[in-house]
Every structure is written in C-alpha cells, then in structure tokens.
C-alpha cells in the first residue's frame, strides 16, 4: 500500500510540539530534525531529561570522562562537542574567552526518547505524563547582531592569511567571524522553526543545556557509523539556487567545473582520508563519491563521501580523537590552520 502524502501542516505541528516539550520542565533536551522538501522524508529524533549525564566545563580529559557513559549505554545518547576539545586532542591552546558559555563536552542519556517518521506512528519511550509543553517565551522585537570584528580588521586578517597560503604554511583555512547580540529576549523554538523554514537542511538540531540553547540548520554530515563502517561527507563548494530552472542548471554546472572549488574539496577529502586511516582497517579507506553536487532549498553544495572500516578494538572515542574537529571547518593542514585561526580570529 502506498503511503498518503504527509501534510506540511502536520509535519510542522509535530516539530512545534517537540520544541514546546524541549522548552518545558527539562534542563537537558535535544531535538534532531531530518528536514526535507519531501514531507514524507522528514524525521524527528528527540531526547528529554536525563537519567545520567556528563558535563565537562574545560578541555583536558573530557573525552576520557565520556568513556564510562558510552560503555554503560546500549541505546541513544545526545550530546555536544565544543571546538576547544582540539586542545586536548592536539598540542593546541585557545587565547579567546568562551563568550558562548557551553561546556567543552556535554552528553546525556535521555529520560524520555521520542522518534517520529512522518507517515508513521509516534514512538515514545519513558513517562509520557512528563511531556508537558511549556508556555512560549514572548519575544521583544527584531534582534540586530553585531560583528565582533571590524571590516578593517577582517580585511587585514584575510590578507595576512592569504600571505600564509602563498608561503605554503597552509593550503586553505576557515576564517570565522562572531556576530553577537546582548540584552535581547527571544523564543528559541520560534527562531528554530524559522531557521528550518529557511534552510530545509537535513541535519537540523535544537539543543538545550541548562539555560543555554544551540540552534543548527546544516546540510553537512561530519560522521556516521553503521556497524563497523564510518562515513564522513565534507562540503567545500557552494552556489545559490537559480531563479529559473535554466539558471539553476547553469549554476550547478559552474560549481561542478570550478577548479577552485574542486581543489578546495579534494584538499579536505585528502585530510579526511588521512584522519580516518588512523583508526581504519588496512586498505579500507575509500572515496565513495568525489565532487558530488547536491541540491538543497537555498543552495547547491559540492559534497564528497569518504568511508572506512573501523579497526578492531577501536572505540567511538578513538574515532573522535582521530577526526575532531572536522577538516572542512578548520582548513588544511589541520593543526597549522587551527593555530592560525586562533591567532587571527576575534571570538
């Protein structure tokens, strides 16, 4: 029997319900949303409350502290890894203050687990009576973010990094800016819903850790594990969607053939292959797709897929130590790119 199409209002309503629960009587919550323009493909995996949790404020032994929870868990764990974990994986340091306030690492074993594939039944594991939606937070008008870095400073740093590339210190780098707003009041669930409407990204997430919220709408997969097989899908290369089908096709072709985008992409593919080789069975690292063009609601992306078979006795922590942070968010070579990012960024 063919499934009837899922009504968009039903899908949005289910997500809205999960977000209201996240804002409820739970100190820890996570809503993972596989967003898609095809309503039948939308999926939600969510966790509310914590049977157990581990929270490490500063890097040092954070990944080691996660081991006991991984060993004791046979179901789902939800968590976050902060960028500064790089400092315990490599001999690195951070000269910037943590303005965001998230811990270095936070994971929790959910008290209540919710799974929903649209067109199927809602699955809830745990005490349903605890799932009480919270009242929505009243917003206070538009939020105007400010850049922490001036235009002059940005251009000076960009030119300095180009000089490092010309000298061969690095091949590419992600130079990031921080935008911030202070003394504002927003409804995280409402902002997240709007983000999902704008991006329609397959790896969308809302994460709550105490009074801190993290919102994400991303098309990029860092890691996926199926049995003993590991996948990574780095993105380098972007074009906007065209206003007409003809313009859209031309933009895709332009992205596919752009030598600059292809060279950036293959640099990160090589970096990922090198990272995975540290924990992979001999000869198992493969590039399953190179320079694939994938289309999303607002952009075309150049995505490559690298896979490897995990070596016996290698754990999830071993995988993270070998691959974190993801190369497409740092640059190549990874360690030198992270050193220069810390030197030139203001965040």
Residue, then its C-alpha position, 0 to 999 in steps of 0.5 A: x500500500x502506498x503511503x498518503x502524502x504527509x501534510x506540511x501542516x502536520x509535519x510542522x505541528x509535530x516539530x512545534x510540539x517537540x520544541x514546546x516539550x524541549x522548552x518545558x520542565x527539562x534542563x537537558x533536551x535535544x531535538x534532531x530534525x531530518x528536514x526535507x522538501x519531501x514531507x514524507x522524508x522528514x524525521x524527528x529524533x528527540x531526547x528529554x531529561x536525563x537519567x545520567x549525564x556528563x558535563x565537562x566545563x574545560x578541555x583536558x580529559x573530557x573525552x576520557x570522562x565520556x568513556x564510562x557513559x558510552x560503555x554503560x549505554x546500549x541505546x541513544x545518547x545526545x550530546x555536544x562537542x565544543x571546538x576547544x576539545x582540539x586542545x586536548x586532542x592536539x598540542x593546541x591552546x585557545x587565547x579567546x574567552x568562551x563568550x558562548x558559555x557551553x561546556x567543552x563536552x556535554x552528553x546525556x542519556x535521555x529520560x524520555x526518547x521520542x522518534x517520529x517518521x512522518x507517515x508513521x506512528x509516534x514512538x515514545x519511550x519513558x513517562x509520557x505524563x512528563x511531556x508537558x509543553x511549556x508556555x512560549x517565551x514572548x519575544x521583544x522585537x527584531x534582534x540586530x547582531x553585531x560583528x565582533x570584528x571590524x571590516x578593517x580588521x577582517x580585511x587585514x586578517x584575510x590578507x595576512x592569511x592569504x600571505x600564509x597560503x602563498x608561503x605554503x604554511x597552509x593550503x586553505x583555512x576557515x576564517x570565522x567571524x562572531x556576530x553577537x547580540x546582548x540584552x535581547x529576549x527571544x523564543x528559541x523554538x520560534x527562531x528554530x522553526x524559522x531557521x528550518x523554514x529557511x534552510x530545509x537542511x537535513x541535519x537540523x538540531x535544537x539543543x538545550x543545556x541548562x539555560x543555554x540553547x544551540x540552534x543548527x540548520x546544516x546540510x553537512x554530515x561530519x560522521x556516521x557509523x553503521x556497524x563497523x563502517x564510518x562515513x564522513x561527507x565534507x562540503x567545500x563548494x557552494x552556489x545559490x539556487x537559480x531563479x529559473x530552472x535554466x539558471x539553476x542548471x547553469x549554476x550547478x554546472x559552474x560549481x561542478x567545473x570550478x577548479x577552485x572549488x574542486x581543489x578546495x574539496x579534494x584538499x579536505x577529502x585528502x585530510x579526511x582520508x588521512x584522519x580516518x586511516x588512523x583508526x581504519x582497517x588496512x586498505x579500507x579507506x575509500x572515496x565513495x563519491x568525489x565532487x558530488x553536487x547536491x541540491x538543497x532549498x537555498x543552495x547547491x553544495x559540492x559534497x564528497x563521501x569518504x568511508x572506512x572500516x573501523x579497526x578492531x578494538x577501536x572505540x567511538x572515542x578513538x574515532x573522535x580523537x582521530x577526526x575532531x574537529x572536522x577538516x572542512x571547518x578548520x582548513x588544511x593542514x589541520x593543526x597549522x590552520x587551527x593555530x592560525x585561526x586562533x591567532x587571527x580570529x576575534x571570538 
